[in-house]
């Protein structure tokens, strides 16, 4: 679908340059200002998960009408350096109401103060606690679904790989929304969407590179499957997967490539591209056509059987 000239001009005006490496704290403040936390009308509960003598905050969002016993364990986006359970409260509350299932949002540690693997280890540990301790939410392991957007989609995919490798639990389903799954978003990237959508569409290729530079301190870690799941040598025994991408997103092609690689290893995968959408559309109004379409796809995945497509 072609984007209108007026919309393109508006997006280019909004895609302002910033030296993210020097101004990541300002970037966080901008995100907080754009997503003010107001005492909500929906039902939520804050808890702490203890890990190695410290607390990992989580926030539980209950739907207005619950449809069953599933739980969505959510990892937020923000390039591993920004975002928290406050800035994502609107998204998570809407997610709970749209799906009919509780959402547990994890407030993992952020880079660069806590570089890789701090954030993914936090997410893994919270997942392990929920999967192995039935008393926490009274949900069976097969009823717990991992879900994340952008960097959070990266973390969800990484947690699924870690779970398989460590053998402590294994998710049955995961939902990756416009995920980052590769390590290179420069001009050398093998994915056309990085060049086609890498400028002028809010999230730029340079910004993704800056995020990665702040997240990763050791160059060799860029090639870890827990940083770039697409590079994993073995993708066997992964959860039933839904991948949702956005048409005008630099990350579009790598997310779809991850779906194809998962299929080649015999996993059940559904990949959907939201037409005319930009990276980050999940933060739009719940009345947005992109958000409505996204939850229509998610609910089909949650409530219906998926037929494995031919790669």
N, C-alpha and C positions, 0 to 999 in steps of 0.2 A: 504494500500500500504506500503510495507516494505521500510524503509529508508536504503540507502547504508551505509556500514561500514565507507567509506571515509568521507561521509557527517556527520555522527555521530561524528567522531573524530574531524572534523573541528569545529562543533558546540560546542563541549565540550571545545575546546581550547578558543573559543570566549566568553564562559559563565564565565566571570571572577567574583570572589567574591568581594563584596564591602559592607562595613558597611553603609548601606543606611541612617540609622537614623543619623549618625554622618556626613555623606558626601553627603547629598541631594543637597547641592549647587553645589558641584563638578559634581554630576549626571546631574544637569541642564546644566552645561557648556559643558559636553560631548555631550548631545543631541543637543545643539545649534551648536557645532562644527561639528557634523555629518550631520546637516541640515542647511548649511549656507544660509542666506537670501540674494539673489542677486536681484537687481532691475529687475522685471519680464517683459517679453515681452507680457504677457497676460493682459487683461483689469481688473484692480481691483480698489477698492475704499475703503478707510478707513473712518469709521464713529464712532460716540460715541452715546451710549444710556445712558441717565441720570437716575440714580436710587439713591434715598435718598441723594441727593446732591453730588454725585460723578459720574464719568464716567465709563461705561463699554465699552471698545473698541470692535468693530466688523469690519471685513474685508469682502467685497463683491467681489466675483469672478464671472465674466461674461463668459459664454461659447463663443467659437468662432462662433458656430452656435446654436442659441436658438431653442428649439423644442416646447416650449409652455410656460405657465404662472406659472408652479410650481416653488417653491423655496425650497431648501434644507437648513434647519437650522442645522448647524454642531457644535458638541461639541467634542473637541479634546481629545485624550488620553494622557497618561503620568503619570498614577497612582495618579491623583489628585494633584501631587506635581511638575510636570515638563511639558514642552511643552508650546507653545503659538501660536498666529496666524502667526508668522514668521516661526517657525520650521515646521508648517503644511501648509505653502503656496503651496509647490509643490503638496502635496496630494489634497488640495482643488481645485487648478487650474486644475489638471487632472480630479478630480471628476466633475467639471463643464463641461469640454469638453467631457467627456465620457457619461454623462447623458444628456447634452444639456440644463441644468437648472442652474440658478445662485445658488451659494453656499454662505451662510452667516455664517462666522466662528466667534465664540464668544470667546473673551479673558477673561475668568472668573478668579476670584482670586484663588490662589494656596495655599495649605497647605504646611508646617505647620504654616506659618505666619497667614494664614486665614483658619482655620480648618472648617470641616463640622459644619453648613450648608452653609457657605459663597459661595462656588463654585456653588452648585446646586441652590441657591437662585438667583445668577447672571444669570444662564442659564434660570431659570423660568421667571425672569423679562423680559429678552430680548424676550423670546418666547411670553410672554403676550403682549408686545408692538407690536410685528409683527402680532400676531393673531387678536388683537383688533383695530389696527389703519391701516385701508385699505390704507391710503395715503402714508405709508412708502414704500411699494413695489408694490402696485396695484395688489395684489394677494388675492383671496378669502381664507378664513380659510381652506377650504377643499383642497386647492392647496399647502399648506405649510406642508412639511414633516420633521419630526425630524430625525436626523441621528447622530451617534457617534461611535467611535471605542474605545474598551477597557474601560478605565475609562469614556470616553466620551459616550460609549454605556450605561454604568451605569447611567450617568447623563440624557441621553435621556429617559430611562425607568423611572427614578425617576420623571422627569418633567411631563411625561404623567400621572403618578399616582397623582402627586400634582395638575395637571390641573383638573383631575376628582374630587379630594377631595375638591378643593377650588371653583370649579364651574365658573371660569372666562373665560375659553376657553377649547377646547378639540381637540387635533390633530386627523386627520383622518388616518394618516399612520406614522409608525416609522420604522427605519432601525437600527438594533443593530449589529455591527460588532465585533466579538469575545468579547462580553461584560463581565464585572464582575458584577454578580448579587447576590453573596452570601457573607457571612461575615467571613467564616473560611476557610483558605487555609493551615492549618497545617496538620499533620498526622491524625488528627481527622476528617478531611473533609469526607463527605459521597460520594464524587465524585472520581472515580478511576483515572480520567485524572490528578488530582492533584499529585498523586503518580507516575503514569506512565510517565508523562511529566514534573514533577516538578523540574528536574535537567537535565542539558545538552542540553536544547533547548532555550537558550538565556534568556527568561523570566522564572525565577525560582519561586517555591512556596514560598521560604523564602522572595524573593523580594516582592511578592504580599503581604505577611504578613507585611513587613516593610512599604509598601505603605499605607496599612490600618491603621497601628499604627500612622503614621504621619498625616493621614487624620482625624482620629477620636480621640477626646480628652476624651470623656466620654464613658465608656464601654457600657452603656445602649443604646447609639446611634447605636451601631453595629447591633442591632436588629430592627432598624427602616426600614420600607419598602422603604424609600428614600435613604438608604444606601445599603440595601440588598433586592431588589425588590422581589426576590424569596420567602422571608419570609412574604410577604403581606398576610393578612388574606382574603382579597377580591381583586380579579383581574378582576371583572366585568367591562364592559364599557371601555375597552382599545382599542387603535388604531389598525387598520389592521397592522400586524407586520411581518417584515422579519428579521430573525436572521441568521447571517452567522458566522460559527465557523471554526476553523483551526484544522486539524487532530492532530498535535503535539503541542497542547496548553494546559497548565494546566487548563485554563478556559473553555475548550471545553464542558465538561459534564454539568456544571451549566448553560451555555447558552442554551443548548439543553433542559435541564430540565425546564428552564423558558418558553420555547416555549410550552412544553407539559402542563404546568400549565395554561398558557394563554388559550390554547385550551379547557381545562376542564371547564373554566369559559365562554365558548361560543364565544371567540374571534377568528377572522380569522388570522391564523398564517401559515407562511411558514418557515421552518428551513432547511438550506443547510450547509453541511460540505465540506470545500475545502480540497480535498485529498492532502496529503504530505506537506501541508502548515504549517508554524510556526506562532505563535502570532506576530502581527506587520507587516504582509506581505503587507499591504496597502502602506507602505513606499517604496516598491521596485519599480523598473523601470516600467513605464506604459506598457512595452513590456513583463513583467513577465507573465507567464502562469497563476499564481494565481491571479494577478490583473485583467487580461483579463477575467478570469472566474468569478471573483467577480462582475465586472461591467455588465457582461452578465446577471447574476442573478438579480442584482439591476434594470437593465433596464426592464427586464421582469416584475418585481414587480411594477415599476413606470408606465409602459405603458399597462399592461394587467391585466385582472381580475384574482384573486386568488381563487381557489376552496378550501374551508376549509377541511383539511385532518382529518380523523378520529383519535382521540387520541389513 
